[in-house]
């Protein structure tokens, strides 16, 4: 072996030949590929087969799921269709304005809101408001606005008030148009409809709650309690859970909206195993309520001349007077109530006396005819009736007080028959005369449809309840 000039040994000729031969052999030896060539060589690997199968499966799923890929979509069977025409009530004017009326602004009066406040809110000058109030018939309406009243203002963009619209009453709407110093009034007729409705309910807590739940307005509840059943039912003590009532009454509608209630045409009330009924009927131009057999519900005298009062002292032949301290007769009944509570006339009468009457204090005496008189004492002030005037049953003749010999506010009530004192709570009065002849025939024809409607509604409402008692003579029923 030889060395170079640095002293490093160099391979000999024979060794160089062997290395060259070995290198040539290595270069010529076939080598296995570690990865697929860029071009297809005619055979697929296992990985390529797996990828192709996955892509084919995904393609079939897409074709099966997406409707757009289906070349022959199935046509669903056409289901039969039916159409029905429904009659709809007309829209209120405030909801059916034409496109040219888009400058109208509707304001509903809130509690405590005034006309001046509305004009200020809409930035309308107060001088314009005073001009409108000077127009005939406007001040009486716009200065007595109640919550819920609707006012409409025509206020174009970048312009002042062009018109105002309001309801004068239930059937008339007024439109005032302003043009310079001129105000033009247009009266719009608003026709109303009267519909008859039947409501029924069962008392669970109180009559008022049950009646409101049945859809009766407060005014209708008062008519039922005070005008029809006040002579037969004490709504303070007779009412109990499970009592039923039904009412046929009128509703007033305008342009598809209910704006109020009208007369109560008929009513029934079941309590204590009895059913009381009342039907409205006009006789000689005067509307009254009668039982099913034509007897007036209105008695000659009401039971209590003061509503929602309590008896503090009954009729007695002898008692110790709370002021004088000695024993004396008490020829009447005392009803305790707050000062200022209205006192009603017990029956139709003529005023016999109004003034101060010794220990009675402020007193009113009524003459009911046939020797019957009633006395009302200890009033705080009198009503509007004077001596000699006629007064109808239920009219206010004075107010509860404590004038005269009294320890507190109450009404002292006496009933006399030909000058003799009788107990107002037990005295028997002759019943009123029933309808006869042609009046009775007309009444029965008038009452039959209302009674049929009540029975129809109750048969549906109380179908699963205990059967209602059968009708008995005189408008009452027995269980």
PyMOL commands that set and color helices and strands:
alter all, ss='L'
color gray80, all
select helices_A, chain A and resi 13-28+46-65+67-69+93-95+99-101+115-121+126-133+139-142+207-213+218-228+358-360+437-461
alter helices_A, ss='H'
color red, helices_A
select strands_A, chain A and resi 2-3+9-10+104-108+150-155+161-169+172-179+182-189+193-202+244-254+257-271+274-283+286-290+310-313+316-320+327-330+333-336+342-344+349-356+362-369+372-382+390-391+396-400+410-417+420-422+470-471+477-478
alter strands_A, ss='S'
color yellow, strands_A
deselect
rebuild
show_as cartoon
